[in-house]
Amino acid sequence: MNILNLLKVSINAVANNKMRSFLSMLGIIIGVAAVIIMMSIGQGSKESIRKELSTMGTNLLTIRPGADMRGGVRQDPSAMQTLKMADYQRIVAEKKYVSYVSPEVTSSGQVIFGNNNTTSTMYGESTEYLDIKQWGLEEGINFNEEDIRKASKVCVVGQTIVKELFGEGKSSEAIGKYIRFKSIPMRIIGVLKTKGYNSWGMDQDNVIIAPYTCVMKRIAAQTYFSSIVCSALTEELSESAIEELTGILRSNHKLKGDAADDFTIRSQAEMMDTMSSTMDTVTIILVVAAAFSLLVAGIGIMNIMLVSVTERTKEIGLRMAVGASGMVISLQFLIESVLISLTGGILGVILGSVVSNFVIPLMGMPSSIPAWSIYVSFAVCTVIGVLFGYIPARKAANMDPIEAIRHE
């Protein structure tokens, strides 16, 4: 008997037991759909994070005080005060691979205008901060070097501040108004364009940006920086910029020989790689969890095929009696098993694709189906069909024709 005839016989056998065949496929359908959905969520989240980070510039560099303590060991408070004005001034004077530099001082507190108030964070920055973050102004102007020199009490605010204190769409009306931050009056001279929420659920528009000298002297009352943010000339020169900044800071901090750095420099590219690696790990965990349902589905297929072999014992005996070899009988049941598995795989891919493309976006979650996941799903379904169909197929092939014919 040729393959085409075996395929026809297998299709008829599956079609004659529609409900049983569908129940056998159900585990495969759910398993494949779950794997595709998990992979689409993982891939979509990774692409969303990379896109979000790239909007801040892939050449962004952040210098933070304290050594690189990724293990979570608590550092001495003095170790977090290592970035000083001298460091910023020397970076500005000696930079070659860095285009923009901004020291950063932060302070959180209540913002008040009239009877309205909200909680926000004030960032003390230089005039180059908006260039580093690739952030535009919707209304007004940014503060200038004269404002920094005089520690002027002026600020640029995000859209959330405008909404909470002045009302929706009142950006132009906010210009020139005085708000109070920790009892310090600050005049709004500019309103930032909206950025929305980031992947960590933080409202990027709930921000106030002021001259770093003002925040250091009048609000935070400190002589050190929380961090220094820079922008390399190009993404390709990020590593050269890191080496340059490391040399400047080590020299400024009088660190010699094997002395450990008392600062940490992170690049945006490194952050993107770290986030991608984290999301890959999470995706793998989710996919492995979903893949267990495929294992269970495979066991279900084997069980159904063993039942089918038992029910069709007499048919097998008659076919062997008229000349069908054990290999032909074995191949027929293998084809039936693969047919059930592949059909379930196709339906699972359709279900997973529909959920990933239509349902998940409605839930506000990013989703992107990697094409290779569909190919892998079909390959896995084929392997499951062969592996879990082998034992029933061998059982059918090894039957004694005479005993099989006598079977009732």
C-alpha positions in Angstrom: 0.0 0.0 0.0 1.4 3.4 -0.9 1.6 6.5 1.3 -1.3 8.2 -0.4 -3.6 5.3 0.3 -2.4 5.1 3.9 -3.1 8.8 4.3 -6.7 8.4 3.0 -7.3 5.5 5.4 -5.8 7.5 8.3 -8.0 10.5 7.4 -11.1 8.3 7.3 -10.2 6.7 10.7 -9.8 10.1 12.3 -13.0 11.5 10.7 -15.0 8.5 11.8 -14.3 9.4 15.5 -14.8 13.1 15.3 -15.4 13.8 19.0 -12.6 11.5 20.2 -10.2 13.0 17.7 -11.1 16.5 18.7 -10.6 15.8 22.4 -7.2 14.3 21.5 -6.4 17.5 19.6 -7.7 19.8 22.4 -4.5 19.4 24.5 -2.4 20.2 21.5 -4.6 23.2 20.6 -4.4 24.7 24.1 -0.7 23.9 24.4 0.4 25.5 21.1 -1.9 28.5 21.6 -0.4 29.0 25.1 3.2 28.8 23.8 2.5 31.3 21.0 0.7 33.7 23.3 3.5 33.6 25.9 6.1 34.1 23.3 4.2 37.0 21.7 3.8 38.7 25.1 7.5 38.2 25.8 8.6 39.4 22.4 6.2 42.3 22.4 7.4 43.4 25.9 11.0 43.2 24.8 10.4 45.3 21.6 8.3 47.8 23.6 11.1 48.3 26.2 13.8 48.6 23.5 11.7 51.1 21.6 11.1 53.1 24.7 14.7 53.1 25.8 15.8 54.0 22.2 13.6 57.2 22.3 15.9 58.5 25.1 18.9 57.9 22.8 20.9 54.7 22.4 24.0 56.8 23.2 22.8 57.8 26.7 25.3 57.4 29.5 24.5 57.6 33.2 27.1 58.1 35.9 26.0 57.2 39.5 27.8 57.5 42.7 29.1 54.4 44.5 30.8 51.3 43.3 29.0 48.7 41.1 27.2 46.7 43.8 24.8 44.5 41.8 24.5 42.0 44.6 22.4 44.5 46.6 25.0 45.1 49.3 24.3 48.3 51.3 27.0 51.0 50.9 28.1 53.6 53.3 26.1 56.9 52.8 29.3 58.8 52.1 29.9 56.5 49.1 26.8 57.9 47.5 28.1 61.4 47.7 31.1 61.0 45.4 29.9 63.1 42.4 30.8 66.7 42.9 30.8 70.0 41.0 34.5 69.5 40.1 33.7 66.2 38.4 31.0 67.9 36.2 33.2 70.9 35.3 36.2 68.6 34.4 34.0 66.4 32.2 32.7 69.5 30.4 36.3 70.8 29.9 37.9 67.6 28.8 35.2 65.6 26.9 36.0 64.4 23.4 33.5 61.5 22.9 30.7 63.2 24.8 28.3 65.7 23.2 26.0 66.8 26.1 26.4 66.7 29.9 24.0 67.4 32.7 24.5 67.0 36.4 21.4 65.7 38.2 19.9 66.4 41.6 16.4 65.1 42.5 13.9 65.8 45.2 10.3 64.6 45.7 7.6 66.5 47.4 4.2 68.2 47.1 3.5 70.8 44.3 0.9 73.4 45.1 -1.0 76.0 42.9 -3.9 77.7 44.6 -6.2 75.1 46.0 -4.8 72.3 43.8 -1.9 70.1 44.7 -0.1 66.9 43.6 3.0 64.9 44.4 5.9 65.0 41.9 9.7 64.9 41.6 11.9 67.9 40.7 15.0 67.2 38.7 17.8 69.7 38.9 19.5 69.7 35.5 21.7 71.7 33.1 20.4 73.4 29.9 21.5 70.3 27.9 19.2 67.9 29.7 16.4 68.1 27.1 18.9 67.4 24.3 20.2 64.4 26.1 16.7 63.0 26.7 15.5 64.1 23.2 12.6 65.9 24.9 10.8 68.8 23.2 8.9 71.8 24.5 5.2 72.2 23.7 5.0 75.8 25.2 7.4 78.4 26.4 11.2 78.1 26.7 13.9 76.3 28.6 16.0 77.9 31.3 19.4 79.2 30.2 23.0 79.5 31.6 22.1 82.8 33.3 19.4 81.0 35.2 21.8 78.4 36.3 24.5 80.9 37.3 21.9 82.8 39.5 20.1 79.6 40.7 16.9 81.2 39.4 13.6 79.8 40.7 12.3 78.9 37.3 11.2 75.5 35.9 9.8 73.5 33.0 7.0 71.1 33.8 5.4 68.0 32.3 1.8 67.6 31.1 0.7 65.8 34.3 1.6 68.8 36.4 -0.3 71.0 34.1 -3.4 68.7 34.2 -3.4 68.3 38.0 -2.8 72.0 38.8 -4.3 74.0 35.9 -6.6 71.6 34.1 -6.6 69.5 30.9 -5.1 71.3 27.9 -4.1 74.4 29.8 -0.4 74.4 28.8 -0.4 78.0 27.5 -2.1 79.2 30.7 0.5 77.6 32.9 3.3 79.7 31.4 4.3 82.5 33.8 2.4 81.0 36.8 4.1 80.4 40.2 3.9 77.0 41.8 5.2 76.0 45.2 7.5 73.0 45.7 8.4 72.4 49.3 7.3 76.0 50.1 9.7 77.4 47.4 7.9 79.4 44.7 8.9 78.4 41.2 7.9 80.2 38.0 6.9 78.0 35.1 8.6 79.1 31.9 8.0 76.0 29.7 5.8 73.0 29.3 7.2 69.7 28.0 5.7 67.6 25.2 3.8 64.5 26.5 5.7 61.2 26.9 3.1 59.1 28.7 3.9 56.0 30.8 7.0 53.9 30.4 7.2 50.1 30.5 7.6 50.2 34.3 4.3 52.0 34.8 5.9 55.4 35.7 4.3 58.6 34.5 7.1 60.4 32.6 5.0 63.6 32.4 4.8 63.9 36.2 8.1 65.8 36.3 9.5 69.3 37.1 12.9 70.3 35.7 14.8 73.3 37.1 18.4 74.6 37.1 20.5 72.2 39.1 22.0 75.1 41.1 18.5 76.1 42.3 17.6 72.5 43.4 21.0 72.0 45.1 20.9 75.3 47.1 17.3 76.1 47.6 15.5 72.7 47.7 17.8 69.7 48.4 20.4 71.7 50.3 23.3 69.4 49.2 26.7 69.8 47.6 26.8 66.6 45.6 24.9 65.2 42.6 22.5 62.3 42.5 24.0 61.4 39.1 25.5 62.9 35.9 23.8 62.1 32.6 25.7 62.3 29.3 25.2 61.7 25.6 28.0 60.1 23.6 28.7 61.5 20.1 27.3 58.3 18.5 26.1 54.9 19.7 29.3 53.4 18.3 31.5 55.7 20.4 29.6 54.8 23.7 32.4 52.5 24.9 35.1 55.1 24.1 33.0 57.7 26.0 32.8 55.4 29.0 36.5 54.9 29.0 37.0 58.6 28.7 34.6 59.4 31.6 36.2 56.6 33.7 39.7 58.1 33.2 38.5 61.6 34.1 36.6 60.6 37.3 39.4 58.2 38.5 41.9 61.1 38.1 39.6 63.6 39.8 38.9 61.2 42.7 42.6 60.3 42.9 42.1 56.6 42.4 45.3 54.9 41.5 46.3 51.4 40.6 43.9 48.7 41.4 41.7 50.9 43.6 38.0 50.2 42.9 35.9 52.9 41.2 33.7 54.9 43.6 31.2 55.5 40.7 29.3 53.4 38.2 28.8 54.2 34.5 25.9 52.6 32.6 25.2 52.9 28.9 21.7 52.8 27.4 22.9 49.9 25.2 23.9 48.0 28.3 20.5 48.7 29.8 18.7 47.5 26.7 20.7 44.3 26.6 20.0 43.7 30.3 16.3 44.3 29.9 16.2 42.1 26.8 18.1 39.3 28.6 15.6 39.6 31.6 12.6 39.4 29.3 14.1 36.4 27.4 14.5 34.6 30.7 10.9 35.4 31.7 9.7 34.3 28.3 11.5 31.0 28.5 10.0 30.3 31.9 6.5 31.1 30.6 7.0 29.0 27.5 8.4 26.0 29.4 5.3 26.2 31.7 3.0 26.3 28.7 5.0 23.5 27.0 4.1 21.1 29.8 0.5 21.1 28.4 2.0 19.8 25.2 3.5 16.9 27.1 0.2 16.1 28.7 -1.5 16.4 25.3 1.1 13.9 23.8 0.3 11.4 26.6 -3.4 11.9 25.8 -2.8 11.1 22.1 -0.9 7.9 23.0 -3.7 6.8 25.2 -6.4 7.4 22.5 -4.2 5.6 19.9 -3.8 2.6 22.2 -7.6 2.5 22.6 -8.0 2.8 18.9 -5.5 -0.1 18.3 -7.5 -2.3 20.8 -10.8 -1.4 19.1 -9.5 -2.2 15.6 -7.7 -5.4 16.5 -9.9 -7.5 14.1 -9.4 -4.9 11.3 -5.6 -5.1 11.8 -5.7 -8.9 11.7 -7.7 -9.0 8.4 -5.3 -6.5 6.8 -2.3 -8.5 7.8 -4.0 -11.7 6.6 -4.4 -10.3 3.1 -0.7 -9.3 2.9 -0.2 -6.0 4.8 3.2 -6.0 6.5 3.8 -4.9 10.1 5.6 -1.8 8.8 2.5 -0.7 6.8 0.3 -1.2 9.8 2.8 0.7 12.0 3.0 3.5 9.5 -0.8 3.8 9.3 -1.1 4.4 13.0 1.9 6.8 13.0 0.2 8.8 10.3 -3.0 9.0 12.3 -1.1 10.1 15.4 0.8 12.8 13.4 -2.4 13.9 11.7 -4.2 14.5 15.0 -1.2 16.3 16.4 -0.6 18.5 13.3 -4.3 19.4 13.0 -4.3 20.4 16.6 -1.2 22.4 16.0 -2.8 24.3 13.1 -5.8 25.1 15.2 -3.6 26.1 18.1 -1.6 28.5 15.9 -4.8 30.1 14.6 -6.2 30.4 18.2 -2.8 31.8 19.5 -2.5 34.2 16.6 -6.1 35.6 17.1 -5.5 36.1 20.9 -2.1 37.6 20.4 -3.2 40.0 17.6 -6.6 41.1 18.9 -7.3 40.1 22.5 -4.0 41.0 24.2 -3.7 44.5 22.6 -7.2 45.2 23.9 -5.9 44.4 27.4 -3.2 47.1 26.9 -0.3 44.6 26.7 2.3 44.6 24.0 2.3 41.6 21.6 4.4 40.5 18.7 4.5 37.0 17.4 8.0 35.9 16.2 7.6 34.0 12.9 9.9 31.2 14.0 7.6 30.3 16.9 5.0 29.1 14.4 7.6 26.9 12.6 8.8 25.5 16.0 5.2 24.8 16.9 4.6 22.7 13.8 7.9 20.9 14.4 7.1 20.1 18.0 3.6 18.8 17.0 5.2 16.5 14.4 7.7 15.2 17.0 4.9 14.7 19.5 2.8 12.8 17.0 5.7 10.5 16.1 7.0 9.9 19.7 3.6 9.3 21.3 2.2 7.4 18.3 5.2 5.0 18.2 4.1 2.7 21.0 0.6 2.2 19.7 2.0 1.7 16.2 4.4 -0.9 17.4 1.7 -2.7 19.3 -0.4 -2.9 16.2 2.5 -4.1 14.0 3.5 -6.8 16.4 0.0 -8.5 16.6 -0.4 -12.1 15.6 -2.8 -12.0 12.6 -4.6 -15.2 13.6 -5.2 -14.0 17.2 -6.2 -10.6 15.9 -8.9 -12.1 13.6 -10.3 -14.1 16.5 -10.5 -11.0 18.7 -14.1 -10.0 19.7 
